[in-house]
Amino acid sequence: EDRVPLVNTGTSMPRLGFGVYQLYGQACQKAVLTALEAGYRHIDSAQLYRNEADVYTALNQVPGVKREDVFLTTKLGQSAGSFDKTYQSVLGSIERLGGKDGYVDLYLIHLPGVGRDTREELWKVLERVHKEGKAKAIGVSNFRPQHLEEMKEYAEIWPPHVNQIELHPWCQQQEIVQYCRDNGIAVCAYSPLSCGDNLEDATLAAVAKKHNKSPAQVVIRYALQKGWVPLPKSGNPDRIKHNADVFDFSLDDEDMKTLNGLDRGRAGQLFPANVK
Ligand code: A2P
């Protein structure tokens, strides 16, 4: 099964995504083009990344790949000052990423760190674009169980369809993931490669050697088998392809247990301010 169903939406998302944080202009277009050619069908952007239009440009350059073949996500960075202004900002973003009269597959609130009233405003805007069919699914990012529980006070649409958080073997956020599982919220993993920081780990190297795969491929495979939707990021064509070559092997129970043991809890988190 290469897709993850999104609760109450009738839609689903490809299990492997591609992140475009810190890729801009031509570099972003080239990376997305390479990713689509390599078989990725799920691209994760954000207003704050300033590259929504680049993703759209690249998408239109691949012969044989149609808009509806690709799952496109973006994120609402902040309030524009009022419900109406924020709504306009979201429409602008949908047009940049999805084209005129277009849509996005998933729209997320980027960060919870703005206070309850703002979270409520942002969610109401996303509910509206979802009802209008301009976002097929809506969700959140960097939300903890307390933020998800609080949503019940103001949300018409609950649960959110997705929560995107930092997840890799060294940062497994088990409490949040369990909460999402219990409530039917799909979980996406940003920085599944731990930004490249832990790929020299000796325990990981041993598992990689056993399967004749690279440490990067093993941590992406690990995320897939955990049921997280990994969004690895790379600006390098060889690594973009390499990171998608994870469907010809599988980790056994012992490997999973070994990698589960790498969790460092809060200490393993690379984005403690939840800014990615
Ligand atoms: P680059 O863009 O030069 O490939 P994450 O997805 O966890 O945020 O990690 C992204 C970082 O990991 C980027 O700095 C990226 O660098 C690097 N990276 C991506 N793929 C690989 C790989 N296969 N091996 C080593 N580093 C990688």
Boltz pocket constraint, residues with backbone or C-beta under 6 A from the ligand:
constraints:
  - pocket:
      binder: B
      contacts: [[A, 19], [A, 190], [A, 191], [A, 192], [A, 193], [A, 194], [A, 195], [A, 196], [A, 199], [A, 216], [A, 217], [A, 231], [A, 232], [A, 233], [A, 234], [A, 235], [A, 236], [A, 239], [A, 240], [A, 242], [A, 243]]
      max_distance: 6.0
